[in-house]
Amino acid sequence: MEQIDKEKMLAEFKAKREIDRIEREKRIREYWETLKPFTGVDDIPTLPRAETDEWKNFYVPKLIGAGAIPKKDLVDGQYYAGDHRNATIARWDADKNKFIYMRTKWGATYEDDCNHFEDDDGYALFVPIKTATEEEYKINQEIK
């Protein structure tokens, strides 16, 4: 009897968790469908995990439509303001096909790189929305 109750409770819990997951995905999708234009770095939403096709066909166009700069429009050596887990200013390096940003970890500051949001590699991505200056890049280094 007790085993049946545990199995029933576990099945109910799994069903509730699945319903919660579906509802959460629906809310995220609704948010992105009504994404407003970016006026600043703080307007860039947290990037969701998505399958490759959904990322490229839905999320990337939504980011570009809201003001994110497409990769094809980036200029080598230009600094950009945007959003990444560890930085808000990064420099585009066309040879590496990556953004370079200053990262501080364990008390050491060094250059690190990350992908443009169109090139999702499963790690944190940079979403550029406007050009920035080298001075802002250096200030970003001091803040982080």
MARZA-859660 format. One record per residue (C-alpha): x, y, z; chain; residue in three letters. Coordinates in steps of 0.05 Angstrom, whole numbers, plus 5000, padded with zeros to 4 digits. Each point is the difference from the previous one (the first is absolute). Example, Ala and Ser with C-alpha at 12.3 -4.5 7.8 and 13.67 -1.06 7.14 Angstrom:
<site><xx>5246</xx><yy>4910</yy><zz>5156</zz><cadena>A</cadena><residuo>ALA</residuo></site>
<site><xx>5027</xx><yy>5069</yy><zz>4987</zz><cadena>A</cadena><residuo>SER</residuo></site>
END
This chain:
<site><xx>5000</xx><yy>5000</yy><zz>5000</zz><cadena>A</cadena><residuo>MET</residuo></site>
<site><xx>5055</xx><yy>5049</yy><zz>5020</zz><cadena>A</cadena><residuo>GLU</residuo></site>
<site><xx>5039</xx><yy>4984</yy><zz>4936</zz><cadena>A</cadena><residuo>GLN</residuo></site>
<site><xx>4939</xx><yy>5015</yy><zz>4957</zz><cadena>A</cadena><residuo>ILE</residuo></site>
<site><xx>4991</xx><yy>5068</yy><zz>5034</zz><cadena>A</cadena><residuo>ASP</residuo></site>
<site><xx>5074</xx><yy>5017</yy><zz>4987</zz><cadena>A</cadena><residuo>LYS</residuo></site>
<site><xx>4994</xx><yy>4980</yy><zz>4927</zz><cadena>A</cadena><residuo>GLU</residuo></site>
<site><xx>4936</xx><yy>5040</yy><zz>4993</zz><cadena>A</cadena><residuo>LYS</residuo></site>
<site><xx>5031</xx><yy>5061</yy><zz>5033</zz><cadena>A</cadena><residuo>MET</residuo></site>
<site><xx>5062</xx><yy>4995</yy><zz>4956</zz><cadena>A</cadena><residuo>LEU</residuo></site>
<site><xx>4957</xx><yy>4995</yy><zz>4937</zz><cadena>A</cadena><residuo>ALA</residuo></site>
<site><xx>4959</xx><yy>5060</yy><zz>5022</zz><cadena>A</cadena><residuo>GLU</residuo></site>
<site><xx>5064</xx><yy>5039</yy><zz>5014</zz><cadena>A</cadena><residuo>PHE</residuo></site>
<site><xx>5029</xx><yy>4984</yy><zz>4932</zz><cadena>A</cadena><residuo>LYS</residuo></site>
<site><xx>4935</xx><yy>5020</yy><zz>4965</zz><cadena>A</cadena><residuo>ALA</residuo></site>
<site><xx>4998</xx><yy>5066</yy><zz>5038</zz><cadena>A</cadena><residuo>LYS</residuo></site>
<site><xx>5073</xx><yy>5014</yy><zz>4984</zz><cadena>A</cadena><residuo>ARG</residuo></site>
<site><xx>4987</xx><yy>4988</yy><zz>4926</zz><cadena>A</cadena><residuo>GLU</residuo></site>
<site><xx>4939</xx><yy>5047</yy><zz>5001</zz><cadena>A</cadena><residuo>ILE</residuo></site>
<site><xx>5044</xx><yy>5053</yy><zz>5035</zz><cadena>A</cadena><residuo>ASP</residuo></site>
<site><xx>5054</xx><yy>4991</yy><zz>4947</zz><cadena>A</cadena><residuo>ARG</residuo></site>
<site><xx>4951</xx><yy>5008</yy><zz>4943</zz><cadena>A</cadena><residuo>ILE</residuo></site>
<site><xx>4969</xx><yy>5062</yy><zz>5032</zz><cadena>A</cadena><residuo>GLU</residuo></site>
<site><xx>5068</xx><yy>5031</yy><zz>5012</zz><cadena>A</cadena><residuo>ARG</residuo></site>
<site><xx>5021</xx><yy>4988</yy><zz>4928</zz><cadena>A</cadena><residuo>GLU</residuo></site>
<site><xx>4934</xx><yy>5032</yy><zz>4977</zz><cadena>A</cadena><residuo>LYS</residuo></site>
<site><xx>5012</xx><yy>5062</yy><zz>5043</zz><cadena>A</cadena><residuo>ARG</residuo></site>
<site><xx>5071</xx><yy>5007</yy><zz>4974</zz><cadena>A</cadena><residuo>ILE</residuo></site>
<site><xx>4976</xx><yy>4994</yy><zz>4928</zz><cadena>A</cadena><residuo>ARG</residuo></site>
<site><xx>4944</xx><yy>5051</yy><zz>5011</zz><cadena>A</cadena><residuo>GLU</residuo></site>
<site><xx>5051</xx><yy>5049</yy><zz>5030</zz><cadena>A</cadena><residuo>TYR</residuo></site>
<site><xx>5046</xx><yy>4992</yy><zz>4940</zz><cadena>A</cadena><residuo>TRP</residuo></site>
<site><xx>4942</xx><yy>5008</yy><zz>4951</zz><cadena>A</cadena><residuo>GLU</residuo></site>
<site><xx>4987</xx><yy>5069</yy><zz>5028</zz><cadena>A</cadena><residuo>THR</residuo></site>
<site><xx>5073</xx><yy>5020</yy><zz>5010</zz><cadena>A</cadena><residuo>LEU</residuo></site>
<site><xx>5007</xx><yy>5076</yy><zz>5001</zz><cadena>A</cadena><residuo>LYS</residuo></site>
<site><xx>5057</xx><yy>5038</yy><zz>4967</zz><cadena>A</cadena><residuo>PRO</residuo></site>
<site><xx>5063</xx><yy>5005</yy><zz>5042</zz><cadena>A</cadena><residuo>PHE</residuo></site>
<site><xx>5015</xx><yy>5069</yy><zz>5027</zz><cadena>A</cadena><residuo>THR</residuo></site>
<site><xx>5058</xx><yy>4978</yy><zz>5043</zz><cadena>A</cadena><residuo>GLY</residuo></site>
<site><xx>5041</xx><yy>4940</yy><zz>5020</zz><cadena>A</cadena><residuo>VAL</residuo></site>
<site><xx>4953</xx><yy>4985</yy><zz>5058</zz><cadena>A</cadena><residuo>ASP</residuo></site>
<site><xx>4943</xx><yy>4988</yy><zz>4951</zz><cadena>A</cadena><residuo>ASP</residuo></site>
<site><xx>5033</xx><yy>4938</yy><zz>4971</zz><cadena>A</cadena><residuo>ILE</residuo></site>
<site><xx>4965</xx><yy>4939</yy><zz>5028</zz><cadena>A</cadena><residuo>PRO</residuo></site>
<site><xx>5032</xx><yy>4938</yy><zz>5027</zz><cadena>A</cadena><residuo>THR</residuo></site>
<site><xx>5012</xx><yy>4954</yy><zz>4941</zz><cadena>A</cadena><residuo>LEU</residuo></site>
<site><xx>4959</xx><yy>4936</yy><zz>5004</zz><cadena>A</cadena><residuo>PRO</residuo></site>
<site><xx>5025</xx><yy>4931</yy><zz>4985</zz><cadena>A</cadena><residuo>ARG</residuo></site>
<site><xx>4970</xx><yy>4976</yy><zz>4934</zz><cadena>A</cadena><residuo>ALA</residuo></site>
<site><xx>5009</xx><yy>4949</yy><zz>4947</zz><cadena>A</cadena><residuo>GLU</residuo></site>
<site><xx>5045</xx><yy>5023</yy><zz>4942</zz><cadena>A</cadena><residuo>THR</residuo></site>
<site><xx>4944</xx><yy>5010</yy><zz>4950</zz><cadena>A</cadena><residuo>ASP</residuo></site>
<site><xx>4956</xx><yy>5038</yy><zz>5050</zz><cadena>A</cadena><residuo>GLU</residuo></site>
<site><xx>5060</xx><yy>5043</yy><zz>5020</zz><cadena>A</cadena><residuo>TRP</residuo></site>
<site><xx>5018</xx><yy>5019</yy><zz>4929</zz><cadena>A</cadena><residuo>LYS</residuo></site>
<site><xx>4929</xx><yy>5007</yy><zz>4973</zz><cadena>A</cadena><residuo>ASN</residuo></site>
<site><xx>4965</xx><yy>5033</yy><zz>5059</zz><cadena>A</cadena><residuo>PHE</residuo></site>
<site><xx>5046</xx><yy>5030</yy><zz>5053</zz><cadena>A</cadena><residuo>TYR</residuo></site>
<site><xx>5055</xx><yy>5028</yy><zz>4955</zz><cadena>A</cadena><residuo>VAL</residuo></site>
<site><xx>4950</xx><yy>5039</yy><zz>4956</zz><cadena>A</cadena><residuo>PRO</residuo></site>
<site><xx>4965</xx><yy>5025</yy><zz>5063</zz><cadena>A</cadena><residuo>LYS</residuo></site>
<site><xx>5066</xx><yy>5026</yy><zz>5028</zz><cadena>A</cadena><residuo>LEU</residuo></site>
<site><xx>5017</xx><yy>5034</yy><zz>4935</zz><cadena>A</cadena><residuo>ILE</residuo></site>
<site><xx>4930</xx><yy>5029</yy><zz>4995</zz><cadena>A</cadena><residuo>GLY</residuo></site>
<site><xx>5007</xx><yy>5030</yy><zz>5069</zz><cadena>A</cadena><residuo>ALA</residuo></site>
<site><xx>5066</xx><yy>5034</yy><zz>4982</zz><cadena>A</cadena><residuo>GLY</residuo></site>
<site><xx>5055</xx><yy>4948</yy><zz>5009</zz><cadena>A</cadena><residuo>ALA</residuo></site>
<site><xx>5055</xx><yy>5009</yy><zz>4947</zz><cadena>A</cadena><residuo>ILE</residuo></site>
<site><xx>5004</xx><yy>4943</yy><zz>4950</zz><cadena>A</cadena><residuo>PRO</residuo></site>
<site><xx>5068</xx><yy>4968</yy><zz>4992</zz><cadena>A</cadena><residuo>LYS</residuo></site>
<site><xx>5004</xx><yy>5021</yy><zz>4927</zz><cadena>A</cadena><residuo>LYS</residuo></site>
<site><xx>4999</xx><yy>5073</yy><zz>5022</zz><cadena>A</cadena><residuo>ASP</residuo></site>
<site><xx>5057</xx><yy>4996</yy><zz>5051</zz><cadena>A</cadena><residuo>LEU</residuo></site>
<site><xx>5065</xx><yy>5038</yy><zz>4986</zz><cadena>A</cadena><residuo>VAL</residuo></site>
<site><xx>5067</xx><yy>4968</yy><zz>5017</zz><cadena>A</cadena><residuo>ASP</residuo></site>
<site><xx>5032</xx><yy>5034</yy><zz>5060</zz><cadena>A</cadena><residuo>GLY</residuo></site>
<site><xx>4937</xx><yy>5039</yy><zz>5019</zz><cadena>A</cadena><residuo>GLN</residuo></site>
<site><xx>4977</xx><yy>5001</yy><zz>5072</zz><cadena>A</cadena><residuo>TYR</residuo></site>
<site><xx>4928</xx><yy>4984</yy><zz>5014</zz><cadena>A</cadena><residuo>TYR</residuo></site>
<site><xx>4953</xx><yy>5008</yy><zz>5059</zz><cadena>A</cadena><residuo>ALA</residuo></site>
<site><xx>4955</xx><yy>4941</yy><zz>5013</zz><cadena>A</cadena><residuo>GLY</residuo></site>
<site><xx>4988</xx><yy>4943</yy><zz>5047</zz><cadena>A</cadena><residuo>ASP</residuo></site>
<site><xx>5041</xx><yy>4939</yy><zz>5020</zz><cadena>A</cadena><residuo>HIS</residuo></site>
<site><xx>5003</xx><yy>4964</yy><zz>5066</zz><cadena>A</cadena><residuo>ARG</residuo></site>
<site><xx>5067</xx><yy>5031</yy><zz>5016</zz><cadena>A</cadena><residuo>ASN</residuo></site>
<site><xx>5002</xx><yy>5066</yy><zz>4962</zz><cadena>A</cadena><residuo>ALA</residuo></site>
<site><xx>4961</xx><yy>5057</yy><zz>4970</zz><cadena>A</cadena><residuo>THR</residuo></site>
<site><xx>5054</xx><yy>5025</yy><zz>4952</zz><cadena>A</cadena><residuo>ILE</residuo></site>
<site><xx>5038</xx><yy>4956</yy><zz>4951</zz><cadena>A</cadena><residuo>ALA</residuo></site>
<site><xx>5043</xx><yy>5009</yy><zz>4938</zz><cadena>A</cadena><residuo>ARG</residuo></site>
<site><xx>4985</xx><yy>4962</yy><zz>4936</zz><cadena>A</cadena><residuo>TRP</residuo></site>
<site><xx>5058</xx><yy>4959</yy><zz>4972</zz><cadena>A</cadena><residuo>ASP</residuo></site>
<site><xx>4982</xx><yy>4981</yy><zz>4928</zz><cadena>A</cadena><residuo>ALA</residuo></site>
<site><xx>5061</xx><yy>4953</yy><zz>4994</zz><cadena>A</cadena><residuo>ASP</residuo></site>
<site><xx>4978</xx><yy>4959</yy><zz>5060</zz><cadena>A</cadena><residuo>LYS</residuo></site>
<site><xx>4926</xx><yy>5010</yy><zz>4983</zz><cadena>A</cadena><residuo>ASN</residuo></site>
<site><xx>4989</xx><yy>5016</yy><zz>5075</zz><cadena>A</cadena><residuo>LYS</residuo></site>
<site><xx>4992</xx><yy>5056</yy><zz>5049</zz><cadena>A</cadena><residuo>PHE</residuo></site>
<site><xx>5057</xx><yy>5016</yy><zz>5047</zz><cadena>A</cadena><residuo>ILE</residuo></site>
<site><xx>4984</xx><yy>5025</yy><zz>5069</zz><cadena>A</cadena><residuo>TYR</residuo></site>
<site><xx>5036</xx><yy>5011</yy><zz>5066</zz><cadena>A</cadena><residuo>MET</residuo></site>
<site><xx>4985</xx><yy>4947</yy><zz>5052</zz><cadena>A</cadena><residuo>ARG</residuo></site>
<site><xx>5019</xx><yy>5000</yy><zz>5073</zz><cadena>A</cadena><residuo>THR</residuo></site>
<site><xx>5003</xx><yy>4933</yy><zz>5035</zz><cadena>A</cadena><residuo>LYS</residuo></site>
<site><xx>5034</xx><yy>4982</yy><zz>5065</zz><cadena>A</cadena><residuo>TRP</residuo></site>
<site><xx>5030</xx><yy>5070</yy><zz>5004</zz><cadena>A</cadena><residuo>GLY</residuo></site>
<site><xx>5032</xx><yy>4997</yy><zz>4931</zz><cadena>A</cadena><residuo>ALA</residuo></site>
<site><xx>4976</xx><yy>5041</yy><zz>4941</zz><cadena>A</cadena><residuo>THR</residuo></site>
<site><xx>5013</xx><yy>4974</yy><zz>4930</zz><cadena>A</cadena><residuo>TYR</residuo></site>
<site><xx>4970</xx><yy>5000</yy><zz>4930</zz><cadena>A</cadena><residuo>GLU</residuo></site>
<site><xx>4950</xx><yy>4946</yy><zz>4984</zz><cadena>A</cadena><residuo>ASP</residuo></site>
<site><xx>4956</xx><yy>4988</yy><zz>4940</zz><cadena>A</cadena><residuo>ASP</residuo></site>
<site><xx>4929</xx><yy>4981</yy><zz>4984</zz><cadena>A</cadena><residuo>CYS</residuo></site>
<site><xx>4955</xx><yy>4990</yy><zz>4941</zz><cadena>A</cadena><residuo>ASN</residuo></site>
<site><xx>4950</xx><yy>5047</yy><zz>4968</zz><cadena>A</cadena><residuo>HIS</residuo></site>
<site><xx>4929</xx><yy>4980</yy><zz>5016</zz><cadena>A</cadena><residuo>PHE</residuo></site>
<site><xx>4990</xx><yy>4973</yy><zz>4929</zz><cadena>A</cadena><residuo>GLU</residuo></site>
<site><xx>5054</xx><yy>4948</yy><zz>5014</zz><cadena>A</cadena><residuo>ASP</residuo></site>
<site><xx>4972</xx><yy>4964</yy><zz>5060</zz><cadena>A</cadena><residuo>ASP</residuo></site>
<site><xx>5051</xx><yy>4950</yy><zz>5026</zz><cadena>A</cadena><residuo>ASP</residuo></site>
<site><xx>4966</xx><yy>4983</yy><zz>5066</zz><cadena>A</cadena><residuo>GLY</residuo></site>
<site><xx>5040</xx><yy>5052</yy><zz>5039</zz><cadena>A</cadena><residuo>TYR</residuo></site>
<site><xx>4985</xx><yy>5072</yy><zz>5018</zz><cadena>A</cadena><residuo>ALA</residuo></site>
<site><xx>4989</xx><yy>5044</yy><zz>4938</zz><cadena>A</cadena><residuo>LEU</residuo></site>
<site><xx>5010</xx><yy>5074</yy><zz>4988</zz><cadena>A</cadena><residuo>PHE</residuo></site>
<site><xx>4940</xx><yy>5041</yy><zz>4975</zz><cadena>A</cadena><residuo>VAL</residuo></site>
<site><xx>5026</xx><yy>5066</yy><zz>4972</zz><cadena>A</cadena><residuo>PRO</residuo></site>
<site><xx>4951</xx><yy>5058</yy><zz>4994</zz><cadena>A</cadena><residuo>ILE</residuo></site>
<site><xx>5043</xx><yy>5061</yy><zz>4987</zz><cadena>A</cadena><residuo>LYS</residuo></site>
<site><xx>5072</xx><yy>5022</yy><zz>4989</zz><cadena>A</cadena><residuo>THR</residuo></site>
<site><xx>5043</xx><yy>5018</yy><zz>5060</zz><cadena>A</cadena><residuo>ALA</residuo></site>
<site><xx>5068</xx><yy>5030</yy><zz>5012</zz><cadena>A</cadena><residuo>THR</residuo></site>
<site><xx>5067</xx><yy>4973</yy><zz>5022</zz><cadena>A</cadena><residuo>GLU</residuo></site>
<site><xx>4992</xx><yy>5043</yy><zz>5063</zz><cadena>A</cadena><residuo>GLU</residuo></site>
<site><xx>4935</xx><yy>4965</yy><zz>5016</zz><cadena>A</cadena><residuo>GLU</residuo></site>
<site><xx>5035</xx><yy>4933</yy><zz>4990</zz><cadena>A</cadena><residuo>TYR</residuo></site>
<site><xx>5053</xx><yy>5020</yy><zz>5050</zz><cadena>A</cadena><residuo>LYS</residuo></site>
<site><xx>4948</xx><yy>5024</yy><zz>5050</zz><cadena>A</cadena><residuo>ILE</residuo></site>
<site><xx>4963</xx><yy>4933</yy><zz>4991</zz><cadena>A</cadena><residuo>ASN</residuo></site>
<site><xx>5066</xx><yy>4966</yy><zz>5017</zz><cadena>A</cadena><residuo>GLN</residuo></site>
<site><xx>5006</xx><yy>5039</yy><zz>5065</zz><cadena>A</cadena><residuo>GLU</residuo></site>
<site><xx>4927</xx><yy>4986</yy><zz>5020</zz><cadena>A</cadena><residuo>ILE</residuo></site>
<site><xx>5003</xx><yy>4925</yy><zz>4989</zz><cadena>A</cadena><residuo>LYS</residuo></site>
END
